[in-house]
Amino acid sequence: MEITIRKGLESDLPALRDILNYYILKTVVTFEMVELSLENRKTWFTQFSEGGRYQLMVAEKKNHVVGYAASLRFHQRPAYAPSVMTSIYLHPDHTGEGIGEKVYTALLKNLKLTQDVHRAYGLVVLPNPGSVRLHEKLGFQVAGVLNEGGFKFGQYHDVRMYEHRLQ
Ligand SMILES: CC(C)(COP(=O)(O)OP(=O)(O)OC[C@H]1O[C@@H](n2cnc3c(N)ncnc32)[C@H](O)[C@@H]1OP(=O)(O)O)[C@@H](O)C(=O)NCCC(=O)NCCS
């Protein structure tokens, strides 16, 4: 399997937008509700920097972008700055191939190297056995459950918070 993991580029944004829009419109794995535009993704992209707290790693298979893992601001209040929220989405045709593990591992490795991120939080809408397994395999611990923490497609959904103690 030819999988390349690399830093995300602005030219990846149309593919990343399409991947996330699939999950926004068809599933509850993300609590985004409205399709995202390329302009929205361009603004989103401005937060990332090599070696910084907020990073974007992309997975490519046979020269096609098939997914990403990113670290994002966890909360706007400034004392939360050393904590990041993680986000990972793969193209629906490329789940279960070990790509999630590769791209998430690369992101976590980079975050450890920055020495600027103390905690990484992954919020998993339940049930999501693939995401649960991946977080637990990569060393995240359960930090708690937000009971019916979100409402999408006419229903409340529980959210499990996973914490990675990086430093
Ligand atoms: C969740 C996601 C990132 C996992 O990445 P992936 O590439 O599919 O997972 P991997 O192939 O790397 O597998 C990692 C582990 O999870 C397990 N796993 C993967 N999918 C699974 C599933 N549906 N059910 C149970 N276990 C699963 C794998 O067996 C592997 O564990 P193992 O090494 O013990 O066998 C990916 O499936 C995805 O993008 N899903 C849709 C979007 C999403 O849910 N994002 C996360 C939001 S919190």
The ligand as an SDF file (V2000), in Angstrom:
LIG
                    3D

 48 50  0  0  0  0  0  0  0  0999 V2000
  -12.1910    6.7810   12.4730 C   0  0  0  0  0  0  0  0  0  0  0  0
  -11.1070    6.7130   11.3980 C   0  0  0  0  0  0  0  0  0  0  0  0
  -10.2600    7.9730   11.4210 C   0  0  0  0  0  0  0  0  0  0  0  0
  -10.2070    5.4870   11.7310 C   0  0  0  0  0  0  0  0  0  0  0  0
   -9.1970    5.4080   10.7350 O   0  0  0  0  0  0  0  0  0  0  0  0
   -9.0190    4.0430    9.8950 P   0  0  0  0  0  0  0  0  0  0  0  0
   -7.9460    4.2180    8.9170 O   0  0  0  0  0  0  0  0  0  0  0  0
  -10.3630    3.6270    9.3790 O   0  0  0  0  0  0  0  0  0  0  0  0
   -8.5730    3.0470   11.0290 O   0  0  0  0  0  0  0  0  0  0  0  0
   -7.3360    2.0640   10.9280 P   0  0  0  0  0  0  0  0  0  0  0  0
   -7.5270    1.1930    9.7100 O   0  0  0  0  0  0  0  0  0  0  0  0
   -6.0630    2.8410   11.0530 O   0  0  0  0  0  0  0  0  0  0  0  0
   -7.5650    1.1730   12.1880 O   0  0  0  0  0  0  0  0  0  0  0  0
   -7.1600    1.5430   13.4880 C   0  0  0  0  0  0  0  0  0  0  0  0
   -7.6960    0.5170   14.4780 C   0  0  0  0  0  0  0  0  0  0  0  0
   -9.1160    0.6260   14.5590 O   0  0  0  0  0  0  0  0  0  0  0  0
   -9.7280   -0.5910   14.1780 C   0  0  0  0  0  0  0  0  0  0  0  0
  -10.9210   -0.2680   13.4240 N   0  0  0  0  0  0  0  0  0  0  0  0
  -10.9950    0.4770   12.2840 C   0  0  0  0  0  0  0  0  0  0  0  0
  -12.2670    0.5890   11.8970 N   0  0  0  0  0  0  0  0  0  0  0  0
  -12.9900   -0.1220   12.7930 C   0  0  0  0  0  0  0  0  0  0  0  0
  -14.3890   -0.3850   12.9310 C   0  0  0  0  0  0  0  0  0  0  0  0
  -15.2790    0.0990   12.0720 N   0  0  0  0  0  0  0  0  0  0  0  0
  -14.7900   -1.1180   13.9980 N   0  0  0  0  0  0  0  0  0  0  0  0
  -13.8970   -1.6000   14.8880 C   0  0  0  0  0  0  0  0  0  0  0  0
  -12.5540   -1.3720   14.8150 N   0  0  0  0  0  0  0  0  0  0  0  0
  -12.1300   -0.6490   13.7690 C   0  0  0  0  0  0  0  0  0  0  0  0
   -8.7020   -1.3090   13.3320 C   0  0  0  0  0  0  0  0  0  0  0  0
   -8.9260   -2.7110   13.3170 O   0  0  0  0  0  0  0  0  0  0  0  0
   -7.4210   -0.9050   14.0480 C   0  0  0  0  0  0  0  0  0  0  0  0
   -7.2740   -1.6230   15.2530 O   0  0  0  0  0  0  0  0  0  0  0  0
   -6.3060   -2.9200   15.3320 P   0  0  0  0  0  0  0  0  0  0  0  0
   -4.9380   -2.4550   14.8730 O   0  0  0  0  0  0  0  0  0  0  0  0
   -6.3840   -3.3220   16.7560 O   0  0  0  0  0  0  0  0  0  0  0  0
   -6.8930   -3.9460   14.3880 O   0  0  0  0  0  0  0  0  0  0  0  0
  -11.7300    6.5000    9.9740 C   0  0  0  0  0  0  0  0  0  0  0  0
  -12.4150    5.2760    9.9370 O   0  0  0  0  0  0  0  0  0  0  0  0
  -12.6700    7.6190    9.5690 C   0  0  0  0  0  0  0  0  0  0  0  0
  -12.2540    8.6120    9.0060 O   0  0  0  0  0  0  0  0  0  0  0  0
  -13.9640    7.4190    9.8530 N   0  0  0  0  0  0  0  0  0  0  0  0
  -14.9910    8.3700    9.4620 C   0  0  0  0  0  0  0  0  0  0  0  0
  -14.7980    9.7420   10.0820 C   0  0  0  0  0  0  0  0  0  0  0  0
  -14.6710    9.6570   11.5900 C   0  0  0  0  0  0  0  0  0  0  0  0
  -15.4020    8.9330   12.2540 O   0  0  0  0  0  0  0  0  0  0  0  0
  -13.7160   10.4400   12.1100 N   0  0  0  0  0  0  0  0  0  0  0  0
  -13.4530   10.4650   13.5250 C   0  0  0  0  0  0  0  0  0  0  0  0
  -14.3630   11.4030   14.2080 C   0  0  0  0  0  0  0  0  0  0  0  0
  -14.0740   11.3550   15.9850 S   0  0  0  0  0  0  0  0  0  0  0  0
  1  2  1  0
  2  3  1  0
  2  4  1  0
  2 36  1  0
  4  5  1  0
  5  6  1  0
  6  7  2  0
  6  8  1  0
  6  9  1  0
  9 10  1  0
 10 11  2  0
 10 12  1  0
 10 13  1  0
 13 14  1  0
 14 15  1  0
 15 16  1  0
 15 30  1  0
 16 17  1  0
 17 18  1  0
 17 28  1  0
 18 19  1  0
 18 27  1  0
 19 20  2  0
 20 21  1  0
 21 22  1  0
 21 27  2  0
 22 23  1  0
 22 24  2  0
 24 25  1  0
 25 26  2  0
 26 27  1  0
 28 29  1  0
 28 30  1  0
 30 31  1  0
 31 32  1  0
 32 33  2  0
 32 34  1  0
 32 35  1  0
 36 37  1  0
 36 38  1  0
 38 39  2  0
 38 40  1  0
 40 41  1  0
 41 42  1  0
 42 43  1  0
 43 44  2  0
 43 45  1  0
 45 46  1  0
 46 47  1  0
 47 48  1  0
M  END
$$$$
